[in-house]
Structure formats: C-alpha cells, structure tokens
C-alpha cells in the first residue's frame, strides 16, 4: 500500500503540472484538435519525473527531472502535432543570446503546402515556465509570412526579448497555412496543416 500511495502522490503532482503546462501552450496549439494530447503529455511528465534522481520515491518532481539532460531530451523529442510532426524542410535552431530562430537548407517545395493555401506563417514564441510554482510568461516574435514562390534557402526570426521571471525557458515554433480571399488571409483549418515544435530549452534561474 505504501508503494501505491507514493505512486499516487507523484501522479497527482504530474497531473497538476500537465494541466498548467497545457494552459501555457494554448497560444501555440490554437486550432489543433488531438484527442490523445492530454494523455500523451501526461505520460511525458511522468517520464520526466522519473528522471529525478535526487528525490525519494513518492517525492520525485518534474522540476528536478527536467533539469537533467535526459528530461530535456524527452521534451524536444515529444511530438506535439502528430499529423504534422515536422514543421517544414530544413535545419532549425534557436540561439538564446540574442534570441533568434534560424533556418538553413530551406526548400519551399518541402513545406507541404495544402492545395488551397497561398502562404505559410511561421510564429516563434518564448515560454518561461516555473515547474515549482506553475507560473508562466510569454514573449512572441513578429510572425514571418512566406509565399509559395519564396526563393531563399535561409531565414531568421528575431525575438524582441526573453520572458522575465523564474523557471525553464522554451523556444517554440508554430507553422500554419493561409488562403488569401479578397485581400484577407484565412487560416486553413485542417489540423494536418498546423505544426508545433519545441526547438530548445534553457534551464535558467530568475531573470
């Protein structure tokens, strides 16, 4: 019974983290419908909690697990949008000082435009999430809109600042597609055409 009690305590902790982190991710996942997301994200945090090697069983925390290299690798490997696991062709990276998203070896033909779309929008956001207090803050870059006839093989998206506060920093990227009608852009709503990825993490203290 003691083992069950400890497991239940850790499960409840991960459930609280899961709920708060899902709320923090809403700006990136708007319009994405995935009935498996809650359970998949919950399993992610259970696995990250298992990376906590400094706390006793029953008291292991996501905050300790995500401070490890393995915990951070689990986050970067997590597939947020299964219908579009890869954002687009090319190599993506994020530099923190100064904060900028960089793409190289880009080929517009590999972007998998839906037939009705005439442009894609790439949005970059920085999320600071405190896994102890569950507080979060965002900073968003101006989105980059790329037309079907885009010719460049590289581009950058600078971020204006880094969210202040305490906790882990995440760089997240969302790609979505639009159709222009009468001069106005309309989102192509199919979930398969929206992708979200966490590119990098930075374990930071107060800023």
N, C-alpha and C positions, 0 to 999 in steps of 0.2 A: 504493500500500500504506500510505503514511503516513496518508492520509485515512481508510482503513478502520480502522487502528489507533486513531486518535483517536475515531472514531465508536464503536468497541467499548468504549473506556475510559469514555466518557460513558454508554453504555448500561448497562454494569456498575454504574456509580455510581447511576443511576436505579433499577436493579433492587434494589439494597440499600435505597434509600430506600423503594421500593414495599413491600418485604417488612416493613420496620419500621413503616411507617405503617398498613398493613393490620392488624398486630398491635395497634396503638394504637386502631384503630377498632372492635375486636371488641365492646366493651360496647354500642356503638350499633347494630351490624349483626347482633346475635344473632338467629337465626331467619330471616334474609334469605338466600334462595338465588338466586344470579345467576352463571351460568357465564361471563359476559362481564366480571365486575367486575375481575378481576386484569388483564386486557389493557387495559381502559378506564382503570384507574388508572395503569397503566404509561405509557400514551400521555399522560395528564395530566402526569406528572412529566417526560416527555421534552419536552413543550411548555413547561413551566415552566423547565426547564433552558435552553431556547433563549432565554429572556428575560434570561439572564445576559450582559450586555454589557461586563462588566469583566474577564472571564477569557478567555484564549486558547482557541481551538477545541481540543478534546481535554481541556480542564481546566474546562469550564463545569460549574457546580454548581446543584443545586436550591435550596440555601440562598441563593444570590445571586439566582436568578430569582424566588423567592417574596418577596423583599424589594421587588420592583418592583410598581407599581400593576397592570400587565398580568398578572403572575404571580398576584396575589391575586384578580383578577377571574376568572381561569381556574378557581381553586378554588371560588369562590362560584357559578360557572355550572355546575360539574360536577354531573351527575345521579347521585346515589348509589343511588337505588332507582328504576329506570326504570318499574316497574309502578305506582309512586305518586310521580311527580316533584314534585307539590305536596302539602304536608302537609295543609292544610285552607284554607278560605276565610279571607280577612282579611289584614291587613298585619302582618308580623312584623319586629321589630327587636331588637337587643341593645345595651344600654348597659353600658359597662365600669366606670364609676365612679359609684355602686356597681354591681356586676354584677347585671343583671336582664334577663330576657327579657320583652318586651312585645308584646301582640297587640291590635290595634284593628280595627274593622269586621268583627268575627267574627260569623258566622251558622252556627248549628249545622246548618242544612239543607244547607250546602255542605261539611260534613265527610265526606260519603260513607261513612256507617256501613254495614258489611256487615249483612245482614238478621238474622243471629243475634247480633249484638253489642248490648249494652245500655249500654256506656260506652267511652270512649276515654281513653287515658293519654298525657299529654304529658310527656316526660322531657327535661330540659336538662342538658347537661354541658359543662364547660370542659376543653379539652385543651391542654396545653402540649407542644409537640414541637420538639426541637432537631434541625434538619436537618444539623448538623455531627456531633454525637455519636450521633444517633438515639435519645436518651433521651426518655422521655415521662412525663407525670404527669396525673392527672385530679382534678377536683372535680365532684361531682354535686349538683344541687338535689333537694329532695323532689319526686317526680312529682305532677302535677296530674291528677286523675281527673274527667272530665266526663261526665255522664249525657246520654241522648238528649233530655231535656227541659230542658237548660241554656238559660237565657234571656238571659244577659248578652252584650253585644257587645264586651266588652273584658276582659282579664285580664292579670296579671303573674305571673311565676315568678322569685323572687329566688334568687340563688346565694349560698351561705354564704361563699365565699372564691374566690381565684384561685390556681391551681396554682403552686407555687413552683418555681424553677429558672431555666433559660435557654431561649430559643427563642421561636418563634411561638406565639401564643395563638389558639385556635379556639373559637367558641361553636357547639355542635352540638345539634340538636333531633331527637328521635325521637317519632313518633306510632304507637301501636299500639292495637288494639281487643280488648275482652274480653267474654266472656259469663259471667254470674253463675249458678252452679249450686249449689244448697244452701248459699248464703251464701259461696261461694268463687269468685273470679274466675279464669277460664281464658282464656289467650291464643287469639284466633282466628288459626290458624297460617298462613293463606294469605298468601304474600309480597306480593300485591297490596294488602293492608291494612296494611302496615307501611311507613312513610316516614321517611327520614333526610335532613336538610339541614344544611350548614354555613351559619350565618346571617352571621357576621362573623369577621374576622381582625384581630389586633393584633400588629404587629411590635414585639416588646419584647425587652429585654435581660434581665439577671439580676434576679430578684425574690425 
